[in-house]
Amino acid sequence: MVRLPEFSHPPVDIHCHFNHGSVLDVADSPISRNDIEFLREAYHHIGIAWGGISTYASVFHPDGAGVVESNRWLYDFAAQTDWVRQWVVLDPRVEESFLQAEQMLKSPKTLGIKIHPVFHQYDLAEFGDKIFGFANAHQAVVLMHPVMTPEGFSQMAHFADKYPDMKLIVAHLCSVEHIELLEKHENIYTDTSGGASNLNNILEYAYERVGSMKILFGTDGYSAQFQFGRVALSRLAQEDKENILYRNAQRLFPKAF
């Protein structure tokens, strides 16, 4: 019988979302819940210590419609809530989001900057210097939804090289091209979040290519139980599982612990 291993520290989820009562929240249903209480209960059930959150309203809409209000709400909520850490969301066309990031990155509850060029619908080639130059100046971690085209992978590689003082987490480990980014660029990381976790050898293959030091645990609002089990019951060694589940986060976000 396979048993869940015991870990020396609770896991942390560096990439997740929830609805927060905005008119821009995503649709909820009995079989796909996105509310705060449901996520809190899932974390408690598994023993996840905290989650790095950006609200659905802040990332799901073109033109950054929900960014400013959601950043402000989440900053206050994280300050009062022990299991929440914040990603401050930037939209390069919304200048106020940069002013918010200037302030919010100073908080130990803020992990870094979240960008979503796909759902916000802007061209990374046009705005990448503005985003990554800002992150570089603040030595910030950037969590990015990847642009999964040959041009997109080339752009991510270009900006990672151009701005070496920022660290870029290219989320949703999902492909060989994704893994090659980790191999070739010292300041690029990834997380386990998203539906591609069900690919039956993706985590193990990524480990074979790059080891466990550049992979972080994330759920993205998918079933936290499934995402945790995918790492905890993988064929990786105990030490590598612990790197993914919390140690790599400790290295990248020491103030969050």
TORKEVEX-619801 format. One record per residue: y, x, z of N, C-alpha, C in turn. Coordinates in steps of 0.02 Angstrom, whole numbers, plus 50000, padded with zeros to 5 digits. Each point is the difference from the previous one (the first is absolute). Layout:
% TORKEVEX-619801
REC n_north n_east  n_up ca_north ca_east ca_up c_north c_east  c_up
REC       Y      X     Z        Y       X     Z       Y      X     Z
...
//
This chain:
% TORKEVEX-619801
REC n_north n_east  n_up ca_north ca_east ca_up c_north c_east  c_up
REC   49940  50042 50000    50060   49958 50000   50062  50044 50000
REC   50048  49983 49957    50064   50036 49998   50045  49973 50055
REC   50027  50045 50040    50046   49980 50053   50069  50030 49987
REC   50052  49963 50019    50067   50028 49994   50007  50060 50046
REC   50026  50055 49974    50010   50058 50043   50057  49988 50049
REC   50000  50037 50054    50055   49997 50048   50049  50056 49984
REC   50065  49983 50002    50052   50048 49983   50040  50017 50062
REC   50028  50060 50000    50036   50023 50059   50071  49973 50005
REC   50023  49965 49948    50066   49968 50000   49995  49937 49959
REC   50036  49947 50017    49999   49939 49959   50027  50015 49930
REC   49974  49967 49949    50027   50008 49933   50071  49972 49996
REC   50038  50025 49951    50066   49972 49985   50002  49983 49926
REC   50030  49944 49985    50005   49974 49932   50069  50017 49973
REC   50004  50049 49955    50067   50023 49979   50030  49957 49945
REC   49964  49950 49975    50026   49961 49943   49977  49928 50004
REC   50046  49957 50020    49983   49929 50005   50063  49958 49989
REC   49989  49934 49992    50055   49952 49990   49984  49936 50038
REC   50052  49963 50017    49990   49932 50024   50061  49957 49981
REC   49989  49934 50003    50056   49953 49993   50039  49997 50066
REC   50065  49988 49995    50039   49998 50062   50046  49939 50005
REC   49984  49949 49961    50039   49939 50005   50058  49996 49951
REC   49999  50042 49950    50052   50000 49949   49984  49949 49945
REC   50052  49976 49966    49989   49956 49943   49966  50039 49943
REC   49999  50066 50004    49969   50042 49949   49930  50022 50018
REC   49972  49973 50055    49931   50016 50018   49952  49983 49943
REC   49942  50033 49999    49949   49984 49950   49959  49940 50023
REC   49964  49970 49954    49961   49940 50016   49944  50017 50050
REC   49989  49955 50046    49947   50004 50048   49947  49948 49984
REC   49938  50010 50023    49949   49950 49991   49948  50008 50056
REC   49956  49950 50008    49949   50007 50052   49953  50059 49990
REC   49993  50024 49938    49954   50055 49987   50036  50066 49987
REC   50065  50000 50003    50039   50061 49992   50064  49994 50040
REC   49997  50023 50062    50056   49991 50045   50043  50064 50002
REC   50065  49990 50006    50046   50056 49998   50049  49999 50059
REC   49986  49960 50051    50047   49993 50055   49991  50056 50051
REC   50050  50009 50040    50001   50054 50050   49944  49993 50050
REC   49989  49940 50025    49950   49990 50053   49930  50015 49975
REC   49986  49982 49938    49933   50014 49973   49989  50076 49996
REC   50051  50038 49978    49993   50072 49997   49993  50030 50069
REC   50039  49976 50047    49996   50026 50069   49930  49990 50028
REC   49971  49941 49989    49933   49987 50025   49948  50044 49967
REC   50008  50013 49935    49953   50045 49965   50004  50070 50029
REC   50060  50024 50011    50009   50066 50030   49967  50004 50069
REC   50011  49948 50039    49971   49999 50068   49924  49999 49996
REC   49972  49963 49954    49928   49994 49993   49968  50067 49983
REC   50033  50039 49957    49973   50064 49978   50019  50056 50048
REC   50058  49993 50032    50026   50054 50041   50050  50044 49964
REC   50032  49974 49948    50053   50037 49965   50061  50003 50044
REC   50027  50060 50010    50054   50009 50048   50066  49972 49974
REC   50015  50014 49937    50062   49974 49971   49997  50001 49924
REC   50046  49963 49969    50003   49997 49928   50069  50020 49975
REC   50001  50035 49944    50063   50016 49965   50015  49943 49952
REC   50052  49962 50013    50011   49936 49968   50062  50001 49955
REC   49994  49967 49943    50058   49974 49965   49984  49927 49985
REC   50048  49956 50005    49986   49929 49992   49986  49985 49926
REC   49961  49947 49990    49988   49978 49931   50065  49983 49965
REC   50046  49969 50036    50063   49980 49969   50040  50059 49973
REC   49990  50058 50031    50040   50058 49980   49973  50036 49938
REC   49937  49987 49983    49970   50039 49945   49976  49958 49941
REC   49995  49935 50007    49967   49960 49949   50047  49970 49947
REC   50065  50013 50005    50046   49963 49956   50042  50048 49959
REC   50013  49982 49937    50040   50043 49957   50072  50006 50026
REC   50032  50055 49982    50070   50012 50019   50010  50008 50075
REC   49946  50013 50037    50008   50013 50072   50030  49943 50038
REC   49983  49938 49982    50034   49942 50029   49994  49996 50076
REC   49943  50022 50028    49991   49992 50072   50008  50064 50040
REC   50024  50053 49969    49997   50066 50033   50045  50004 50061
REC   50063  49985 49993    50048   50012 50054   49984  49956 50060
REC   49990  49936 49990    49985   49955 50056   49935  50020 50034
REC   49949  50017 49961    49935   50018 50029   50003  50066 50038
REC   50035  50049 49974    50008   50063 50036   50033  49989 50068
REC   50052  49960 50000    50036   49986 50063   49955  49964 50049
REC   49963  49949 49976    49956   49962 50044   49945  50044 50029
REC   49969  50040 49957    49943   50040 50022   50021  50056 50047
REC   50058  50028 49989    50025   50052 50045   50005  49973 50071
REC   50027  49940 50008    50007   49970 50066   49931  49980 50028
REC   49957  49973 49957    49934   49979 50023   49958  50060 50023
REC   50002  50054 49962    49962   50060 50018   50023  50029 50067
REC   50065  49997 50012    50027   50027 50063   49973  49963 50060
REC   49980  49937 49990    49976   49958 50056   49924  49992 50001
REC   49964  50030 49952    49929   49985 49990   49959  50064 49998
REC   49956  50009 50048    49967   50065 50007   49952  50016 49943
REC   49974  49951 49965    49949   50014 49948   50030  50002 49929
REC   50066  50000 49995    50033   50001 49935   50042  50063 49991
REC   49991  50032 49942    50045   50053 49976   50029  49976 49934
REC   50058  50025 49981    50035   49976 49942   50000  50050 49942
REC   49992  49973 49940    50021   50034 49939   50066  49969 49979
REC   50053  50039 49994    50063   49973 49976   49997  50000 49923
REC   50010  49942 49971    49991   49991 49928   50065  50016 49963
REC   49994  50042 49949    50056   50017 49956   49992  49966 49933
REC   50054  49971 49976    50006   49982 49929   50060  50039 49975
REC   49991  50043 49950    50055   50045 49980   50061  49964 49972
REC   49993  49935 49984    50057   49960 49976   50037  49965 50057
REC   49973  50005 50061    50029   49967 50058   50027  50055 50047
REC   50065  50013 49994    50028   50056 50037   49994  49992 50075
REC   50002  49938 50024    49995   49989 50072   49933  50023 50027
REC   49948  49999 49959    49935   50023 50024   50001  50075 50017
REC   50041  50039 49966    50007   50071 50016   50038  50009 50066
REC   50051  49959 50011    50036   50003 50063   49955  49981 50058
REC   49957  49950 49989    49952   49981 50052   49952  50058 50014
REC   49975  50032 49947    49953   50055 50009   50031  50057 50039
REC   50064  50015 49987    50035   50053 50038   49994  49987 50074
REC   50009  49938 50020    49996   49982 50071   49928  49996 50024
REC   49958  49965 49963    49933   49982 50025   49953  50060 50002
REC   50009  50049 49957    49957   50059 50001   50007  50040 50065
REC   50053  49988 50037    50010   50035 50064   49955  49972 50056
REC   49974  49940 49989    49959   49968 50051   49929  50027 50000
REC   49971  50013 50059    49929   50020 50002   49953  49945 49977
REC   50025  49939 49994    49959   49945 49976   50000  49995 49923
REC   50041  50039 49966    50003   49999 49927   49960  50059 49972
REC   49948  49984 49961    49957   50052 49972   50033  50036 49942
REC   50037  49963 49959    50030   50030 49941   50024  49947 49953
REC   50000  50016 49936    50028   49958 49947   49944  49969 49959
REC   50006  49935 49986    49953   49965 49957   50035  49982 49935
REC   49967  50014 49942    50027   49979 49936   49945  49963 49961
REC   50023  49953 49958    49954   49960 49960   50030  49989 49931
REC   50000  50052 49958    50031   49992 49933   49966  49947 49957
REC   49936  49986 50013    49965   49951 49958   50025  49929 50014
REC   49999  49978 50063    50021   49932 50016   50076  49993 49998
REC   50036  50054 50019    50073   49997 49996   50026  50006 49928
REC   49957  50023 49957    50013   50002 49928   50059  50046 49982
REC   49993  50064 50017    50048   50050 49976   49961  50059 49973
REC   50034  50040 49960    49970   50057 49967   50007  50062 50044
REC   49943  50028 50019    50002   50060 50043   50035  50058 49966
REC   49994  50005 49934    50035   50054 49964   50075  49995 50009
REC   50026  49939 50003    50072   49990 50009   50023  50011 50071
REC   49960  49979 50049    50023   49999 50069   49964  50050 50045
REC   49952  50037 49974    49961   50045 50042   50042  50053 50035
REC   50048  50029 49966    50042   50051 50032   50039  49972 50058
REC   50025  49939 49992    50038   49969 50054   49956  49988 50061
REC   49939  49975 49989    49955   49985 50055   49974  50064 50033
REC   49970  50043 49959    49966   50059 50029   50049  50053 50022
REC   50059  50003 49967    50051   50045 50025   50023  49981 50069
REC   50008  49934 50012    50018   49976 50067   49945  50016 50050
REC   49938  49987 49981    49944   50015 50046   49995  50074 50014
REC   50011  50040 49950    49997   50073 50008   50053  50024 50049
REC   50061  49973 49993    50054   50020 50045   49985  49982 50072
REC   49961  49948 50011    49982   49978 50068   49931  50024 50021
REC   49967  50039 49957    49932   50024 50013   49955  49942 50021
REC   50005  49946 49962    49966   49938 50017   49933  49994 49964
REC   49956  49959 50029    49939   49980 49967   50015  49937 49958
REC   49976  50000 49939    50008   49942 49956   49931  49970 49986
REC   49994  49935 50013    49939   49963 49983   50015  49960 49937
REC   49961  50013 49948    50016   49972 49934   49941  49962 49971
REC   50013  49940 49976    49951   49966 49958   49999  50036 49932
REC   49942  50024 49978    49999   50042 49940   50014  49962 49936
REC   50029  50036 49953    50006   49976 49932   49940  50028 49963
REC   49949  49959 49989    49935   50025 49979   49993  50000 49924
REC   50043  50040 49970    49997   50014 49928   50004  50076 49992
REC   49981  50027 49943    50008   50073 49990   50072  50023 50013
REC   50048  49961 49977    50070   50018 50011   50017  49997 50075
REC   49973  49949 50034    50013   49993 50071   49973  50058 50040
REC   49938  50020 49986    49971   50057 50036   50040  50064 49986
REC   50024  50008 49938    50041   50058 49983   50065  49999 50038
REC   50031  49942 50007    50063   49995 50036   49991  50016 50074
REC   49947  49974 50030    49988   50013 50071   49989  50075 50012
REC   49963  50032 49956    49990   50072 50005   50066  50038 49993
REC   50040  49979 49952    50065   50033 49988   50045  49997 50062
REC   50007  49941 50029    50045   49993 50057   49973  50033 50063
REC   49934  50002 50008    49971   50036 50057   50016  50074 49995
REC   49996  50027 49941    50016   50071 49990   50074  50014 50008
REC   50041  49954 49975    50072   50011 50001   50029  49995 50070
REC   49969  49960 50044    50025   49988 50067   49947  50017 50052
REC   49988  50065 50012    49944   50021 50042   50010  49987 50075
REC   50062  49983 50021    50011   49988 50071   49985  49929 50021
REC   49981  49957 49953    49976   49933 50018   49924  50000 49989
REC   49968  49955 50035    49928   49989 49991   49989  49931 49970
REC   49958  49997 49949    49989   49939 49962   49929  49974 50010
REC   49994  49941 50029    49936   49967 50005   49994  49952 49941
REC   49957  50017 49952    49987   49956 49943   49944  49953 50022
REC   50018  49939 50014    49955   49954 50033   49943  49977 49955
REC   49951  49966 50031    49946   49964 49965   49955  50047 49960
REC   49969  50047 50033    49953   50045 49967   49955  49961 49953
REC   50001  50017 49935    49966   49955 49954   49972  50033 49937
REC   50011  50066 49988    49980   50027 49936   49993  50076 50003
REC   49968  50027 49950    49994   50073 49993   50069  50031 49992
REC   50044  49967 49960    50068   50026 49990   50037  50004 50066
REC   49989  49951 50042    50030   49998 50067   49978  50062 50041
REC   49937  50013 49997    49972   50057 50038   50027  50066 49972
REC   50009  50004 49935    50027   50061 49971   50071  50014 50024
REC   50039  49948 50013    50066   50011 50029   49995  50035 50067
REC   49952  49980 50041    49991   50031 50065   49980  50073 49994
REC   49959  50014 49951    49976   50068 49989   50057  50047 49981
REC   50045  49976 49959    50049   50043 49967   50067  50005 50035
REC   50012  49957 50049    50067   49997 50030   49994  49999 50076
REC   50026  50051 50030    49991   50010 50072   50030  49943 50041
REC   50055  49971 49977    50035   49949 50039   49983  49929 49980
REC   49944  49990 49964    49977   49932 49984   49937  49983 50041
REC   50002  49940 50029    49945   49973 50040   49981  49932 49971
REC   49949  49969 50029    49983   49932 49980   49976  49961 50061
REC   49989  49935 49990    49969   49959 50053   49943  49960 49971
REC   49960  49971 50045    49939   49965 49980   50013  49926 49986
REC   50062  49978 50003    50014   49929 49996   49988  49972 49930
REC   49990  49934 49997    49995   49966 49936   49929  49984 49980
REC   49993  49961 49947    49935   49976 49979   49954  50053 49973
REC   50028  50057 49977    49957   50052 49972   49954  50032 50052
REC   50011  49985 50064    49955   50025 50052   49928  49977 49990
REC   49991  49946 49961    49932   49976 49990   49962  50041 49947
REC   50034  50046 49966    49964   50046 49955   49953  50042 50041
REC   49937  50001 49981    49949   50022 50048   49997  50075 50014
REC   50038  50040 49963    49999   50072 50015   50070  50030 50000
REC   50052  49958 50000    50067   50028 49990   50022  50044 50059
REC   49986  49978 50060    50021   50039 50058   49962  50065 50004
REC   49936  49997 49988    49958   50059 50003   50017  50049 49944
REC   50014  49974 49941    50018   50044 49944   50068  50033 50012
REC   50048  49962 50027    50064   50030 50018   49991  50056 50050
REC   49957  49988 50049    49986   50053 50049   49970  50062 49967
REC   49955  49991 49954    49969   50057 49966   50052  50041 49962
REC   50051  49968 49974    50051   50034 49961   50055  50031 50043
REC   50023  49964 50052    50059   50023 50036   49990  50004 50076
REC   49941  49983 50025    49991   49999 50072   50030  49938 50031
REC   50005  50000 50067    50022   49940 50036   50071  50005 50027
REC   50034  50056 49990    50065   50011 50032   50058  49964 49966
REC   49989  49974 49939    50054   49969 49963   49988  49925 49989
REC   49953  49972 50037    49983   49929 49994   50014  49966 50067
REC   50037  49945 49997    50017   49964 50061   49972  49929 49996
REC   49988  49971 50058    49973   49932 50005   50055  49949 49990
REC   49988  49952 49955    50047   49945 49991   49961  49938 49979
REC   50029  49942 50011    49967   49937 49984   50036  49959 49947
REC   50066  50005 49997    50041   49964 49951   49995  49925 50009
REC   49978  49976 50057    49994   49929 50010   49934  49971 49976
REC   49957  50042 49971    49932   49978 49988   49964  49996 50067
REC   49939  49977 50001    49964   49994 50062   49998  50066 50037
REC   50031  50002 50059    50000   50062 50038   49929  50020 50020
REC   49957  49950 50012    49930   50015 50018   49964  50035 49943
REC   50009  49975 49940    49969   50031 49942   50027  50071 49990
REC   50065  50008 50002    50030   50066 49987   49979  50051 50053
REC   49997  49979 50063    49978   50045 50053   49927  50019 49990
REC   49958  49950 49986    49929   50014 49990   49987  50047 49941
REC   50042  49995 49948    49991   50043 49942   50007  50074 50019
REC   50044  50015 50047    50008   50069 50023   49949  50016 50054
REC   49996  49958 50050    49957   50014 50058   49927  50005 49982
REC   49977  49962 49949    49930   50001 49981   49988  50040 49935
REC   50049  50038 49981    49992   50042 49940   49952  50057 50014
REC   49984  50038 49948    49954   50056 50007   50036  50064 50023
REC   50063  49995 50017    50037   50059 50022   49980  50020 50071
REC   50012  50062 50016    49987   50024 50068   50050  49970 50049
REC   49981  50000 50063    50042   49971 50052   50071  50029 50000
REC   50006  50066 49994    50065   50032 50001   50044  49975 49942
REC   49970  49991 49942    50038   49977 49942   50021  49927 50008
REC   49957  49959 50028    50020   49931 50014   50059  49999 50048
REC   49999  50042 50050    50055   50001 50048   50064  50025 49968
REC   49995  50048 49954    50059   50021 49963   50032  49941 49965
REC   49959  49961 49965    50026   49944 49961   50027  49945 50046
REC   49964  49984 50052    50017   49942 50042   50061  50012 50044
REC   50014  50063 50021    50058   50010 50042   50028  50071 50001
REC   49960  50051 49991    50027   50068 50009   50052  50018 49946
REC   49988  49980 49938    50048   50015 49948   50066  49965 50013
REC   49996  49939 50027    50061   49964 50019   50036  50036 50057
REC   49962  50028 50047    50032   50038 50054   50039  50059 49973
REC   49974  50031 49947    50035   50058 49971   50063  49979 49963
REC   49995  49944 49963    50057   49979 49960   50054  49963 50041
REC   49978  49963 50052    50046   49958 50037   49993  50014 50076
REC   50012  50060 50022    49988   50016 50071   50042  49957 50048
REC   50060  49980 49980    50042   49960 50044   49974  49929 50009
REC   49956  49979 49955    49975   49931 50004   49945  49992 50051
REC   49973  50056 50026    49945   49997 50047   50024  50007 50073
//
